[in-house]
């Protein structure tokens, strides 16, 4: 087993930055659970790094994963606690991480599916919320996430961690404009619905087989673009005790409702 080289250590530190992730087409998934979930999804790391000093609480699981890496021909590098924590984004690290290639999903093929639920995320800034949405998207068979410019990166360390492995199952498309998304949805015949606290009751609509929900961010909501277009507004009924639902909660409710209807 090789020691982590200075060049790879530098790369790991750089991958904490969005710019570096986009330039290199790589992201980090930290912890045994994420690496295990990636293997379940038949997604293999470019390489794995572990620190013997930090794996005490998960030693058995980490050793199993290292053996799996050996079987699959995945390179494994060992490093010390200082170097590992310089690349880590957690306070109490479990001492293992994998470096993965950002997948190149095909949006055209996705939009051609006869039955489809999409989430279009607008002004979503919190990586924990985005990761939670990715997790729920995997749970409720959401076809993919379309992230508009200004959203947090789905491959941010915290977002990946919050996805609990969902990031290896759900197609994510980023850096899109509302104009481009609207055109693509229209051309593909996918019906868009802007969600919020006003509009038609979201639970009284018979949604078409190919549906997209546009979800606004935590503080700003959706861009004026959507309200200026001929897009159906739907609202999730709630009390007046709070102004609005958390974006991840709203997205989860809607795709769970869609999933249940599609199973009926």
VENDA-V950507 format. One record per run of one state. SS is the DSSP state (~ for helix, > for strand, _ for the rest). FROM is the first residue (numbers start at 0). TO is the last residue. If there is no record, write none. Layout:
SS|FROM|TO, SS|FROM|TO
This chain:
_|0|0, >|1|2, _|3|4, ~|5|13, _|14|16, ~|17|23, _|24|24, >|25|29, _|30|30, ~|31|39, _|40|45, >|46|49, _|50|50, ~|51|53, _|54|54, ~|55|71, _|72|73, >|74|77, _|78|79, ~|80|86, _|87|94, >|95|100, _|101|105, ~|106|110, _|111|114, >|115|121, _|122|125, ~|126|138, _|139|142, >|143|147, _|148|155, ~|156|161, _|162|164, ~|165|167, _|168|169, >|170|175, _|176|176, ~|177|187, _|188|189, >|190|195, _|196|198, >|199|200, _|201|208, >|209|216, _|217|219, >|220|220, _|221|222, ~|223|226, _|227|230, >|231|234, _|235|245, ~|246|262, _|263|263
